[in-house]
């Protein structure tokens, strides 16, 4: 437990502001996510909004010195699970795109992801998106003092695998605060009553990545983009939450 820093009331209030800016950035992007828009254009809109409000894009320049992430948002289309790099690709009718946004504001981070449907999508893909959103809700429902991190993963895994979807193992939720990635690790699979016990003041992300096919993944040559091994679509939803004395509060709602 010593590695997990419980946040002070002042830190949590600062994280509310960072989380609110993340949520507001999604609202700004909403009307632009439609057929014909390029991923680079979505990235530009998000960066302008974040900087206009005195914050810094959390992902831009993040990572190893020899290969830092080159954009403000992660834009993960169709078979891309996470960490997709925005570029000249234009969205098409029937695509899905997971947009992951992180900001650094007043010394603390906010982080969330939302999967958009672009125009009308197939019933099969809509089912994937709906199940991923519901998997996040199921995981959040058990975030309360006394429960454990394994309870979160179990709730997500049970719902998603019960419907025949694959739950990605390699990429997880994480503690967050003055650093973008802290302890604890939040797995999106696992057994009840296992893992770290949740305590008020813990802040972390829950961000299930659910695949239409198998849970297997493949990292592309750019060192960032992760796709499904079978090239079937993947969806992701994420919130930053703080454990409260009676349950939890979503900071990025």
Secondary structure per residue as TSV (DSSP state, phi and psi in degrees):
chain	resnum	aa	ss	phi	psi
A	1	X	-	360.0	-20.8
A	2	X	T	-63.8	-24.0
A	3	X	T	-81.0	-12.6
A	4	X	S	-101.2	110.8
A	5	X	-	-83.1	125.2
A	6	X	-	-78.4	134.9
A	7	X	-	-83.2	144.2
A	8	X	-	-78.0	165.7
A	9	X	H	-59.4	-36.3
A	10	X	H	-66.6	-43.3
A	11	X	H	-63.5	-41.8
A	12	X	H	-64.0	-39.7
A	13	X	H	-64.0	-40.3
A	14	X	H	-64.1	-37.6
A	15	X	H	-70.7	-28.4
A	16	X	H	-60.6	-42.4
A	17	X	H	-66.8	-41.5
A	18	X	H	-64.4	-42.6
A	19	X	H	-64.8	-38.2
A	20	X	H	-63.8	-36.7
A	21	X	H	-67.5	-38.1
A	22	X	H	-59.4	-49.3
A	23	X	H	-61.2	-40.1
A	24	X	H	-65.9	-35.3
A	25	X	H	-65.5	-37.6
A	26	X	H	-61.6	-41.9
A	27	X	H	-63.9	-36.1
A	28	X	H	-65.4	-38.8
A	29	X	H	-73.2	-29.2
A	30	X	H	-43.4	-53.6
A	31	X	T	-70.2	-13.2
A	32	X	T	-92.0	-14.2
A	33	X	-	-82.2	91.2
A	34	X	S	-156.8	165.4
A	35	X	T	-55.1	135.6
A	36	X	T	102.9	-25.4
A	37	X	-	-74.6	143.4
A	38	X	B	-91.0	156.4
A	39	X	H	-63.6	-35.2
A	40	X	H	-63.4	-36.5
A	41	X	H	-67.8	-41.4
A	42	X	H	-61.0	-39.6
A	43	X	H	-63.0	-42.6
A	44	X	H	-63.8	-43.5
A	45	X	H	-61.8	-44.8
A	46	X	H	-64.3	-44.6
A	47	X	H	-63.0	-43.1
A	48	X	H	-60.6	-42.4
A	49	X	H	-67.2	-43.4
A	50	X	H	-62.0	-47.0
A	51	X	H	-70.0	-33.0
A	52	X	H	-60.8	-26.3
A	53	X	T	-100.2	19.7
A	54	X	T	78.3	15.9
A	55	X	-	-110.3	170.1
A	56	X	E	-117.0	136.6
A	57	X	E	-60.3	125.9
A	58	X	S	-72.1	-30.4
A	59	X	S	-89.0	-25.3
A	60	X	T	-63.8	116.0
A	61	X	T	85.1	2.5
A	62	X	-	-75.6	146.3
A	63	X	S	109.9	-165.7
A	64	X	-	-65.2	148.1
A	65	X	G	-58.5	-34.0
A	66	X	G	-83.3	-6.5
A	67	X	G	-157.0	60.4
A	68	X	-	-70.8	153.9
A	69	X	-	-65.3	132.6
A	70	X	-	-96.1	12.9
A	71	X	S	-144.2	172.0
A	72	X	S	-81.2	-44.9
A	73	X	E	-109.6	156.4
A	74	X	E	-92.7	129.3
A	75	X	E	-123.6	102.6
A	76	X	E	-112.6	105.4
A	77	X	E	-100.3	129.6
A	78	X	T	56.7	-104.8
A	79	X	T	-78.7	-4.7
A	80	X	E	-77.0	123.3
A	81	X	E	-79.7	-48.8
A	82	X	E	-161.5	164.9
A	83	X	-	64.4	26.3
A	84	X	-	-66.2	137.3
A	85	X	B	-93.2	123.1
A	86	X	-	-62.7	141.8
A	87	X	-	-155.8	-154.0
A	88	X	S	-78.5	-6.1
A	89	X	-	-58.7	133.5
A	90	X	B	-97.4	142.9
A	91	X	-	-69.8	146.1
A	92	X	-	-118.9	153.2
A	93	X	T	-52.8	129.9
A	94	X	T	94.9	-8.6
A	95	X	-	-70.6	159.9
A	96	X	E	-122.0	149.0
A	97	X	E	-139.0	122.0
A	98	X	E	-88.0	116.4
A	99	X	E	-104.6	119.5
A	100	X	E	-109.3	125.6
A	101	X	E	-125.2	130.9
A	102	X	E	-130.1	143.1
A	103	X	E	-133.5	153.9
A	104	X	E	-116.8	115.3
A	105	X	E	-134.5	124.1
A	106	X	T	53.1	38.0
A	107	X	T	86.7	0.7
A	108	X	E	-131.7	162.5
A	109	X	E	-107.6	151.7
A	110	X	E	-127.5	149.1
A	111	X	E	-154.7	129.2
A	112	X	E	-157.6	162.7
A	113	X	E	-139.7	145.3
A	114	X	E	-139.0	134.4
A	115	X	E	-98.8	118.2
A	116	X	E	-93.7	144.6
A	117	X	E	-95.4	138.2
A	118	X	-	-102.9	106.3
A	119	X	S	65.0	-144.0
A	120	X	S	-90.8	131.9
A	121	X	-	-112.8	165.7
A	122	X	-	-67.4	153.5
A	123	X	H	-55.7	-36.3
A	124	X	H	-62.5	-44.3
A	125	X	H	-71.4	-39.0
A	126	X	H	-61.0	-38.3
A	127	X	H	-62.2	-39.2
A	128	X	H	-62.1	-47.6
A	129	X	H	-62.9	-45.7
A	130	X	H	-62.0	-43.0
A	131	X	H	-65.6	-37.8
A	132	X	H	-65.4	-43.0
A	133	X	H	-61.2	-42.7
A	134	X	H	-69.7	-30.9
A	135	X	H	-65.6	-41.8
A	136	X	H	-60.3	-46.0
A	137	X	H	-59.9	-40.0
A	138	X	H	-65.2	-39.5
A	139	X	H	-66.0	-42.1
A	140	X	H	-66.4	-30.9
A	141	X	H	-60.0	-28.1
A	142	X	T	-98.2	6.2
A	143	X	-	-79.5	101.2
A	144	X	S	-160.4	155.4
A	145	X	T	-56.6	139.6
A	146	X	T	95.2	-29.4
A	147	X	-	-74.6	173.4
A	148	X	B	-124.7	162.6
A	149	X	H	-60.4	-32.0
A	150	X	H	-63.8	-28.6
A	151	X	H	-63.6	-35.8
A	152	X	H	-64.7	-51.1
A	153	X	H	-61.5	-40.2
A	154	X	H	-62.7	-42.1
A	155	X	H	-63.5	-42.8
A	156	X	H	-66.8	-49.5
A	157	X	H	-61.8	-42.4
A	158	X	H	-61.7	-43.8
A	159	X	H	-67.8	-50.6
A	160	X	H	-69.0	-48.4
A	161	X	H	-70.2	-27.9
A	162	X	H	-63.4	-21.4
A	163	X	T	-101.9	5.9
A	164	X	T	92.0	12.0
A	165	X	-	-95.2	163.3
A	166	X	E	-98.2	134.2
A	167	X	E	-102.7	118.8
A	168	X	-	-64.0	133.8
A	169	X	S	-96.3	-36.8
A	170	X	S	-74.5	-20.8
A	171	X	S	-119.4	134.0
A	172	X	-	-132.3	171.1
A	173	X	E	-78.1	173.4
A	174	X	E	-159.5	154.0
A	175	X	E	-62.4	156.5
A	176	X	-	-153.6	149.6
A	177	X	S	178.1	-111.4
A	178	X	S	-77.1	-12.7
A	179	X	S	-121.2	151.8
A	180	X	S	-67.9	-38.4
A	181	X	S	-123.7	117.6
A	182	X	E	-131.8	178.8
A	183	X	E	-76.5	150.6
A	184	X	E	-93.1	164.8
A	185	X	E	-82.5	134.3
A	186	X	E	-112.3	104.8
A	187	X	-	-81.0	148.6
A	188	X	S	-99.3	23.0
A	189	X	S	-152.8	159.7
A	190	X	-	148.0	-172.8
A	191	X	-	-109.5	145.9
A	192	X	T	-62.5	153.6
A	193	X	T	66.3	18.1
A	194	X	-	-119.2	165.0
A	195	X	S	88.0	-169.1
A	196	X	-	-74.2	138.5
A	197	X	B	-76.5	133.9
A	198	X	-	-78.5	138.3
A	199	X	-	-132.9	148.8
A	200	X	T	-55.4	136.8
A	201	X	T	99.2	-10.6
A	202	X	-	-75.9	135.8
A	203	X	E	-126.5	130.5
A	204	X	E	-158.0	169.4
A	205	X	E	-101.5	148.5
A	206	X	E	-120.9	124.4
A	207	X	-	-150.1	64.4
A	208	X	-	-59.0	137.8
A	209	X	E	-113.3	115.3
A	210	X	E	-118.0	132.2
A	211	X	E	-106.3	145.7
A	212	X	S	-67.0	-29.2
A	213	X	S	-110.7	-128.7
A	214	X	-	-75.0	162.9
A	215	X	S	-78.9	-1.6
A	216	X	-	-70.5	146.4
A	217	X	E	-126.1	163.6
A	218	X	E	-144.9	131.9
A	219	X	E	-90.9	128.7
A	220	X	-	-80.1	171.7
A	221	X	T	-66.8	-16.1
A	222	X	T	-74.4	-5.7
A	223	X	S	80.9	1.1
A	224	X	S	-126.0	-51.9
A	225	X	-	-67.7	125.5
A	226	X	E	-112.1	127.1
A	227	X	E	-120.8	165.8
A	228	X	E	-72.5	139.7
A	229	X	T	-63.8	-29.7
A	230	X	T	-96.8	5.3
A	231	X	-	67.7	14.7
A	232	X	-	-85.5	159.0
A	233	X	-	-63.7	156.8
A	234	X	E	-136.8	148.4
A	235	X	E	-130.9	157.3
A	236	X	E	-147.6	139.2
A	237	X	-	-131.9	146.3
A	238	X	B	-148.2	140.5
A	239	X	E	-132.9	155.2
A	240	X	E	-95.7	130.3
A	241	X	E	-130.1	152.8
A	242	X	E	-116.7	136.0
A	243	X	E	-75.9	128.2
A	244	X	E	-110.8	168.2
A	245	X	T	-56.7	-28.8
A	246	X	T	-109.3	-4.2
A	247	X	E	169.1	-111.9
A	248	X	E	-155.4	162.9
A	249	X	E	-127.8	131.7
A	250	X	E	-83.2	123.6
A	251	X	S	-90.8	-12.6
A	252	X	-	-117.0	24.6
A	253	X	-	-80.1	360.0
